[in-house]
Amino acid sequence: MNKTKLPVKLITPVLLSFFVMSFCDLVGIGVDNAKADFELSNTLAQLIPMAVFAWFFILSVPVGIIQDRIGKKNMLNIGMFLTALGLILPFLLYTFPVLLTGFALLGIGNTIIQVSANPLLIDVVPSNRSSSFLSFSQFVKSIGSMVAPFLATFFTAQFGNWKIMLLVFGVLSIISALWLHFSKIEETHSAEKKATVASCLKLLGTGYIALMVLGIFVLVGIDVGINSASGQFLMEKLGMAAEPAKQGRSLYFFGKMLGTFLGALVLIRFSGRKFLLGSSVASLVILVAFILSPTPGIALTLMFATGLAASNIFPLIFSLTIEKYGTRANEISGLMIMAVAGGAFIPPVIGKITDLMNVTSGLFVLIVCAVYLLGLSVYVLRR
């Protein structure tokens, strides 16, 4: 669509879906509380992020194919209703198997939302404002990630039940879905050849694309690894109290939110390849410093700095890949969303090493991931 006015009544419910998208970041809170409530090992506790993020690998491309048939708005609504179901279910019946089932439904819903929300937002904003609104949508997503730890602490302090937060977010998901359902949105339909599972997987035979997809895989692994393991690190290694340690992850998400805005300004003057290199170097150095932090204050500051440094790596990898292979954008998009499954596989490795050794050793898995990102950025710069 080529619009000149901002249709606020259509943009608002679509932007609200990005707030619902942030609910996948509840995995960190889920890990901390489930580990304490059910006396789980670190390996079992890290099954929670796996239950959420494995679906990105399984469902991303099929969801896109179904979306071509039933429309983006309908697909997005399905995702938000599944998110609501996944959040409300463990509130009603709190056992570890039910909690895992709920987070699996959350992961399925979130996969659908991530596939559908961005293209639907482009449909409802003026064509010359799409980039700015896509950036703003990440700000909206960051709000949910930031406030969740504080809400969990509030409900624990006031009512002795952190799971009330799940109910609140579940109800918000339903409200968002109903608002979007009753919004009359005119969708665009692409005349290009649609991506298929086969066409996506075939691109992995191209070295550049395969390396970039793996970059997304390890980046999301870092993101979810910090989210799910930082609370335990702050409590066990640095002696922080439980609730402040759980709230500490909000600083990481605040850094990501701020970094998105700063990155948009920096990229006006610097090339994406150089910025990717700088972000990768900073992420590696700060992660090493975080793991070696001597005090809680320094660790919390470095969590914020890590979010700030890594905030633009995902869009940089995505855009640089599309820039090089623009005619294969549909397939590349599918592969990039599939690679979000890194959040399912890397945290369990952290948990297993933590059980065998200690939480500090487990977090060194993040260093390996950051080293790969640095090598990738050097490769991209030379190409």
Buried (B, 14 or more C-beta within 10 A) or exposed (E): EEBEEEBEEBBEBBBBBBBBBBBBBBBBBBBBBBBEBEEBEBBBBBBBBBBBBBBBBBBBBBBBEBBEEEBBBBBBBBBBBBBBBBBBBBBEEBEBEBBBBBBBBBBBBBBBBBBBBBBBBBBBBBEEBBEEBBBBBBBBBBBBBBBBBBBBBBBBEEEEBBBBBBBBBBEBBBBBBBBBBEBEBEEEEEEEEBBBBEBBBEBBEBEBBEBBBBBBBBBBBBBBBBBBBBBBBBBBBBEBEBBBBBBBBBBBBBBBBBBBBEBBEBBEEEEBBBBBBBBBBBBBBBBBBBBEBEEBEBBBBBBBBBBBBBBBBBBBBBBBBBEBBEEBEBBBBBBBBBBBBBBBBBBBBBBBBBBEEBBBEBBBBBBEBBBBBBEBBBBBEEE
